[in-house]
Structures are given as C-alpha cells and as structure tokens.
Amino acid sequence: MASARALRRSIGRPRQAAGVDARELLLDAAIALFAESGVAGTTIAAIAARAGVTSAMVHYYFTNRDQLVDAVARERLLPTVNAVWAPVVETNDLVPMLRGLVQRIFEAAEANPWLPSLWLREIVSEGGQLRAPLLKNLRFEYVLHLNKTVTAAQRRGEIDPHIDPRLVFLSVLGNTLLPLAARPLWQQVPVLHSVTREDVTQHVEALLVSAFSRHRQRRNS
C-alpha cells in the first residue's frame, strides 16, 4: 500500500530537468519573456516552451498566473534591485555613493539582460503588472538615505541648491536604465553605431558625478 502511494506521488510530481530546479527554470523563462513581450503578452504555454517543460508543470509550481507574476517580482526582480541599492547606506559621501550606484546598475543590466526593458515595460509604464508586487516588498530606506545625503551636502554648500533631493534617484534611473532599454533604437542611428555599453557607462557616470561635484569644486577653489 505504501509503495503504491509513493508510486502515485512520483507520477504526479514533475521531474526536474537535468538536475536543475524546474521552478527556477520557469522563473528565468518568465522574466525573460516578460521583458521581451510584456506580462500581458506572455502566455503560460510560451513560458513552458522557453523553459523546456509542459504547461502542466507551470501549474504544478504556480497555482495561477498571479502567483507566477508575484514570484518573478519577489525572487528575480526584488533581489536584483536590493543588490544594486543596499550598498548605498554604507557611505555618507555623495560622489562615491553615486559612482557606485551607477556602476552597480550597469553591472546588474549586464548580468540580467532583461532588466532595462522589463523596468520600462512593467514598472515605469502605466499598467505595468510587476509594479505593485515590487513596490509591496521594496525597502525604501536606501532611497531615503540617498535623499538625506543629498540634503546634507546641500546644507554644506557642496551641491547646487536647486537640485531636488527627492528626485535624484529618478535622475539616476533615467540616465542608466533608459539608455540601456533604448539601445535597439539608438543603434539604428548612424552617428551612434559605434557606441558601446562601456561608452554609455562611462558617459552616464561622468555626467551624474560631475553634476554633483562641480558646485563643491567651485566652492573649494
């Protein structure tokens, strides 16, 4: 009797592909397709096909589509965002903070090619289906620390008083993820054909860091 129950369980349980957790494969496939086609434009069948499994296996691990979307936000997108932002609290020096933040964003995009387009499609754009589950779990103390650091630097007269500390993180995101997401577009512009990812990284870092250090340099001269 016990062996019969064990046999039924083994039949009903999906088998892992080549020793890799099938659930992890499904999350990887889902986030890649969400970046390419959007959450609304991605079917369960497409996710299963990308992962090399059956649609039944998707339903085995995720009761419904909402559960899958929530898992993608919590287990793929959120850890990436936290890894980029968490080191911000390790310093109160604005310029190294910004330089490190920019570098980590570009490194994250290099390691996770889905990040820039997914950010625009499903977080920034109205109706993005990953926005709510991400914001629900996001730790905002990182952004608050950046805001406080900018405010303190302004009080010391080190940066332009017209800069709004509340908007600095938007400037960082807009100058990093947006150019990366638009890469297929600007690569079609003849004058930009030779621009590489390294060129963009260097340009954005210089642009942002200089914007927050120029006033301090003038003050100290």
Protein Blocks (a to p, Z undefined) as FASTA:
>chain_A
ZZmmmmmmmmmpccdeehiafklmmmmmmmmmmmmnojklpcfklmmmmnopafklmmmm
pmblmlmmmmmmmmmmmmmmmmmmmmmmmpccfklmmmmmmmmmmmmmmmmmmlmmmmmm
mmmpghiaklmmmmmmpcfklmmmmmmmmmmmmmnopacfkbcfklmmmmmmmmmmmmmm
mmmmmmmpmklmmpcfklmmmmmmmmmmmmmmmmmmmmmZZ
